[in-house]
Amino acid sequence: MTELLHSYYLVYYPVIVAFSVLITSLAIPSIIHVARARHLYDDLGHFRKQHDHGIPRLGGVAIFVSFTITSLLFSMTDKSLPINYLLTACIILFAMGLKDDLSGVNSRTKFVIQFAVAAILVLFGDIRLTSMYGVFGIHNLPYWPSAALSIMTIILIVNAFNLIDGIDGLAATTGIVTNGCFALLFIYTHQYQLAAVSLAMVGAIFGFLKFNITPARIFMGDTGSLLIGLISVVMAIKFIELNKFTGSKTPEIFSAPALAVAILIGPIFDTLRVFILRLSTGVSPFTADRNHIHHRMLKLGFNHLQTTLILAGLNVLCIGMVIFFQGYGNSVLIGLILAVCLLFNWTITFLIRSRERENLALRNLFV
């Protein structure tokens, strides 16, 4: 029976990915055609834009359609994931993202809608973090602190994916690495529906990525980046919760919170870094600038593809490091992940200073 089930999933999962890739690949050429006919281009005048010609930013429409159809057709309904609340949240976020991509949405409205989406998932879908898992010495949380932490986490990660969507291929590649890792972990722990949802997203992004690699023919826009962030954080919360220690259960994967942080570290670290820098200079954390890690790497002369591959490599390095040292516990591992990222960022700062001063001096490490 076990061998038969194994053979079934060997066919089932590739079909999910292939079907999702196919839908996105078929949808995007039509979206590009309509966008060009209606002049629905990216904002060329914005100082953060990296391109000098109009490019449609509606690729997220294809990602949403592909993910939704694939999830409805292939997902196995069980208690591990309330798919109705998940798709409700996706539709609401999709509508807001589409409005933002077409005509803009102010930051206050964005926050209110994102809060509503997070509340639906946490309060109705019960998709929440119920413990701090020993981080800062805190374990089980009462319901309302748990709900508040979960809502803040969802809003943070959703926005983090939106913020890293600044160069060709980066948000898409990060989304593939993130959901691909969660899919493998869910398969390993026999969480088959969750693996199917993750793989539906992986396929949807893969179909988009071939149109987004430099030179990009289309961007995913807020519609795509917000959706990828939402699915990624939901998968992270479910993964952590399914692998926590209880009185009657020892998890199959130790240090799941640290592993989830490693999987999501690219968007998390970049967002926390720019927010802290903006606040330290008295600027609103939501003020746009060109100080993201990917912008800084472009300053060093890397192109979009090279920057994407380097940052994806750093992401994979952190994941491998946590898996290898998982016995050290969440607090130590999260500290180690942050240390690696800080060292990487410090190296970039050193290289930028040396390039600007045309002098490879040791003092460039500090001032």
CORKA-V911483 format. One record per run of one state. SS is the DSSP state (A for helix, B for strand, O for the rest). FROM is the first residue (numbers start at 1). LEN is the number of residues. Records with the same first field share a line. If there is no record, write none. Layout:
SS: FROM-LEN  FROM-LEN
This chain:
O: 1-1  38-3  42-14  57-2  75-8  103-4  125-6  132-3  138-2  141-2  164-6  189-3  213-5  219-2  243-3  247-2  250-6  264-1  281-12  300-4  325-1  329-1  358-4  366-2
A: 2-36  59-16  83-20  107-18  135-3  143-21  170-19  192-21  221-22  256-8  265-16  293-7  304-21  326-3  330-28  362-4
B: 41-1  56-1  131-1  140-1  218-1  246-1  249-1
